């Protein structure tokens, strides 16, 4: 997906940008970038691949070259960025988070006016951030350009711009699918995707942008350049999965939401009489752990960690290029605690079940380690649609998703007309899907959080939360 961090100060911000961006490493695995502006020497930029080496390792050697009182940086799960752009709007740096689904159409439209060109990547595609800059440059100022770009893009577009005078312009997506927060200390201001990133750097909360809002940030102040809109569709997966536990979005803490979410799952299962009799409740490391703690507390069942992930050597199981190596690394990372598995009945809570790629291996691993029963719970509803707005749950087809693939196996194309029914475990179709997945993966039981339960745990007005991947409704 990706994340960003920027700062403007009366002192050098290179270290703040370095650590602030590094604290977004959980949001992407492909590239990292930093660009610092100095009043005398101008822009200094560096971009590195982080597919096989963490951000901090790649950029630590660059720190000696960076100097300046303003800067931005990013973790990108897509294209190389930040980019440095020169246009009639001046020289500026730009980084974006989001996705442009209509990129080819926009490029074709841009080419219709002869004399324009884009740098093509090896795939032949255009860098999405470069395309966003091209759209911005169609207007007479940055604010109008940003609003124009966000309106033209099918998908989402959240961005930071660092101008040649050392100011940052931050713009949240048109319907606020992702957060943008401003922090401050006695020397300046910062802007971030994750709030905990600036708390660790000595900044305190100052402001959270609303949807479509554009703000200019200086060392001594920030100013709203374009007001927030009324419509908001912030991504629910911020709390369920990819948000960091310490962060807050729209005033709702990630870790607290996950405890509450797990408790709601257990509460509702008790009401239905479906709480299984198990020895331990456990979370699938790492993001499943807080959901499981909530489930454990509410169900009054001991919480345990029957297996842990060994991450010092391979922090991400998908880092190796070879799929066979990736699969083996995933297995190597799972370290059992035999005393908590052998002869035990276990219930695991995972943050979500997307494609089910590693589920079978995890269950087989637990039974091979001596588990008597393995029950699985997903802390969100069955994912029925690939995300159109961010990079989460995206694939070549909706049929890559476990729930959709199972429905196709059960009923063929006819089943695809009854997705809402399949997502409801109280229906015959919903029960049939659960039973089929259980048989396929070897679970003793399977349960999904309901959409109502998930939204209750988040606690925001449901109309302000994006649930497209579950409901298919925009």
Steps between C-alpha positions, in 0.01 A plus 500: 500500500747766617545782747679834533656745742602865464632778722571875490713649777742771603764228533622212285227236446702224331490269802129564558422410140723191521338362814152625412503317167658190655203482739279447192690191384208272591299661220714402202779274379620630165666843515590777738589859425612821669536854370635784716496871415765747608455874444852530356564167330149413386364144477687179583325174411559128529282198412587138580345158454401356839377162370789313661643753745317716757461874441733603782782279368478643149479865606731513801805558278320790325437698818836677491408654163157624602459844654216748513211633705219335304445165334267216412546126464300191425466127512357399162342168411476607137726737307827684577436827683514782617539664161649840425281691253569817306203674339331839459401457868867501596738235624351266760527148642197273521411166660164324481311214663202339332419344165404630157276243330445712190868578442506384138196711412653805667830450320321465164306818572822680589670380181211634290657842548819456296835575657454318829688192613558280804796298611396136459603236753628162385142369495405777259269655757520855627609578856175581683660789689626650173148470360356672807752784454403531133135538599589760762702694244195541278378778730638842587584430865574201721171505692281503190731243345469262796119529502497439124724193532293350780182548300653347186640192674287186529633351822658715767771765528660627821819702461775723633671777301826665609540839332817683402451743790503214750128478574297178500153475349305199627182376335276223628311284252171636363296278735769452763575133440831541681599723794724808497606642836707802601726511805695785656790568735676819608709508179246420231229276358480156343243311294450126509284201412565335839464715811732288715787579262513863606419431866826304520683798349377749759205650311153529647164480323405825330243428228337224295403587145145433389410339168610707197665755729823668386734660754825700467755425772779732609736480795296746707145425381264309275226648287192347335514572127188306403235391751397145581209341319198336662535149355744261664575134428801415715630145452388259773813288454701777664371366829460134410838436346756744364485788746767489771369427853603837647331708232172689512277581204196724538557475875481119511808308619597191300588270793192595702278436197654153456436404863142617465458321169610167644273546800201569273572180305500294820191677635303429185616137487388451857158644413473253210621212716798430270793572734721190474646331805876556461807506722649818357411798285793617291570761236668440165815716538518789499191703415264223610628513859297797633178371340570169676562671835158662477342167405678326787395754760136498392479120469685450832741260334875506563705693246823336379760518224532139373734614226707808434655642185877515471560830323863612559621321186194534278280788615265451203410157364445637148841662465680229296434517126448126463154376604633165627749686719223730628286200593790334679584823686138526616529150646839567655366805681236301691661385825274280717474494878427126540380533859216725379407288197530128573160353587342848514184638342594837350304792359694743282390850403650654186456862392346384170486213257574629151632234263562222751848445357666398826198377695540136404869503591424660837234242587719210387786645704281512812370143458853376429601669825236298689188721511179313580265757340554819300222758474541814288338843527540795264482846662318636195226374264572283194680711238289489185649777286853609412566853624454771234641782707824377658741213443356282775339168394577568134562214260458399140139405565238493774527123465840525672303572817428190708131579558425569132697196387308278743165638386596429137586142593165457676258657253691629202388830352163472673669530837651834404147643498462422872815647655315687773331179607828309503656772716230446764583194711140474621378399151514156341743624234718664765515180701581302188795726419637470854467121493675476163796715610527300824519174304748645253741634761441259787344738755271359766293817469519833319339834573513850355430830673179658373508835323278647771739372767804646324337841461390492865864443600621795290227719644472755217188580301479200265439730202848648556681164482590321176385136504516437126712185521230331708177651373587612146324828578681827438 
